[in-house]
């Protein structure tokens, strides 16, 4: 492991906006901010999460645009999260936080109805393992455990496979309403519904665009009614 990566891991432990919790602690006593994220942000503003956030490009860009909302980026890679967390502290952006964990465990960090929006940005399309795709029924069921009714979800990806799978196989079987979908975001006409999808370009997105790979985008709303 490189010296710089070790330094970043050590610095991550000092960041008040980056949370790393072991599996045993999640089991007992559980994540202390679950159901209490507004204690951390010191406001009752709506919460948006970014799943597989990498360096947190979207969480940071959206936080700048919407100071009246809270944003939480989630990823398993500590060296990537270091950049996002450090930027949020330097600017500063008090409405941004980060969690280092596997997405499989994400419902351990949020209580029912605590999150109102989720972005899935350039995740692994898992071509041979559909159940591991972050838009598979398995994962969408997990998100439903903490998403509020009528929450908005976004998928932005370079993967035509993941785009087609989500749009044509998964969402038609769920209680969801597709707001907009495009197989080529940057060749689509200007549309207010696409404005936030075009707001920023992630590190990987810039690489894909340089290779002339189209960026796809889907926005949908869950209409699941909860008690």
N, C-alpha and C positions, 0 to 999 in steps of 0.2 A: 504494500500500500504506500502511495506517495506521501512525502512529507507534508505537502500542502493540504492533501486530503485529511491527514491526521490533525493538522492545525484547525481545519474547518470543523471537524467533528468535535474537537475540544471547545471551539468557540460557540458551536450550536448549544452546548450545555449552559451557556451564560445568557442566551437570548430569552428575554421575557415573552416574546411573541412566537416562540417555537416550542411545541410540546412533543415529547418523546416518552412513551409509556410502554413498559414491558407487558407481555401477555398475562403474567401472574397478577400484576397490579390491576389490569383491566378486569380480571375475574373477581378479585377481592383486594381492596374495597370497591373497585370500579373507578372510572375516570371522574375526578371531582367536579369538572365543569360540565358534565353531561346534564342537560336541562338548565344550566346556569351560565351559558356563554355570555349573557348580557352582563354578568358580574365582571367578566374580564374586560369587555368593551366599554363598560360603564354607560351603557345606553340600552334602549329597547328597540333599536333599529333592526330591520329584517336581515337575515343571514343568507349569504350566497356561498356555496362551496365550489371549489375547482378540484376535480378528481384527476389524479395523475398529473399534478400541476408542474412537475419539473422545477424550473427556476421561478415559478410563480408569475410568469409574464401576464397572464390574464387577471389573476387576482390583483396584481399591482395596478394594471391599467384601469380596471373597473373601479378600484378603490379611489383612484385619482378623479375619475369621472363622477363617482357617486359618494361623496363624503357622508351622505345620510344613510348609507348602508354599511354592513359589516361583511368582510370577505375572509374565507378560510381556505387555504390551499393544502391539499393532501397528497403526499407522495411517500415512497419508501426510501428514496435515495437522499441520504443526509447531505452529501456534497452539493447536490442541486438546491435543496431547500436552504442551505446556507446563504446562497446568493439572494433569494427572495426575502428571507427574514432580515438580512443585513440591509438591503435596500429599503425595506419598510421602516427600519429604525433610523436610517440615515436621512430620509427625506424630510420629516417623518410622516408615516401613514399609520396613525393609531387605529384605523379601522381594518387592519389586516393582521391575520395570524396564520400560523402554519402548524400542521400535524404530520409527524413522521410515523406512518403505519402502513400496513397492507390494507388495500381497499376492502378485502374480505371482512375486516374487523370494524369498518367505519360506523356501523350502527351502535358500537359500544361508546362512541364519543358524542352522540346526539340523542336527545329525547324525542318522543313522538311530537310531530308538528313544529319542531324547533328550526327547521331549515325551509326556506321558501323558494330557493332556486339552486340549480346545479349545472355546472359546465363540465363537459368531458372533452378534453383537448389533446388530440394526437396520442391517444393511448395505443398500446400494442393491439393490433387487430386479431391476434391469435388465429391465424388461418386454419390450423388443424384442430383447435380446441374451442369450439363455439361457446361452451359453458363458461370459459374464462374471459370472454369478451365483456367489457364493462357495460354494454347495453343488452346483455343476455337477460332472459327472464329471471334467472337466479339473482343477478345483481340488481335489476330493477325492483325486485321484491324486497331486497335489502334496503334500498333507498326509500321505499314506501314506508318503512318503519319510522322514519324521522322527517319525511317531507310533509309539509302542510297540504291540505286540500288545494287543488288548482295551482300547484307549484309548476314553475317553468323549468324545463330541461333543455340543454343544448348539447349537440354533438358536432364537433369540428374536427375533421380528419382528412388525411391524404388518401385513406384507404377506401377504394371503391367497394371492396368486399364488405367492409364494416358498414359503410353507408347503405348499401343495398340490403344487407342483412337486417339492419335496424329499421329502415323505412318500410321494407316490403315483407319481412318475415315476423318481426317482433311487435312493432307498434300496432299493426292491424288486429292483433290478438289481445291487446290490452285496452283498458279504459282510458285511452289517450286521444288527444286532439292535436293533429299536426298543424302548426301555425304557418311554417314555411319550410321548404326543402329545396336545395339546389345542388346539382352534381359539379358545379364549377362556380364557386363563390365570387371570384374576381372577374368573371365574365358575365355575371348576372347584372341586370339593370339596377340602378340605384333604387333602393327600397328601404324605408325606415326600419322594416323588420330585420334587415341585414346589417344595420349600422354597427351594432356592438360586435357582431361577428367579424367585421372589418376593422374594428377599433385598434387592434395591435396584431403583430405577427410574432409568434413564438420562435425560439431558436431553431427548432426542428422545422417549423413551417417555412422559414426563410430558406433552409436547405432544400426542401421539397420544391418550392417555387423556382429556385435556381435550376432545378432539374426539369422544369416545365411540367411538373405534376399538378393536376388540378386539385384544389382544396374544396372539399364537400362540406355541407352544413345542413343540419336539421334542428329545428326548434319545435318542441311539442309541450303540451300542457297535460298534466295528469288530472283526471277528473274523478279520481277515487274519492268516494265519500267516506269519511271517518266518523266514528262515534265521538 
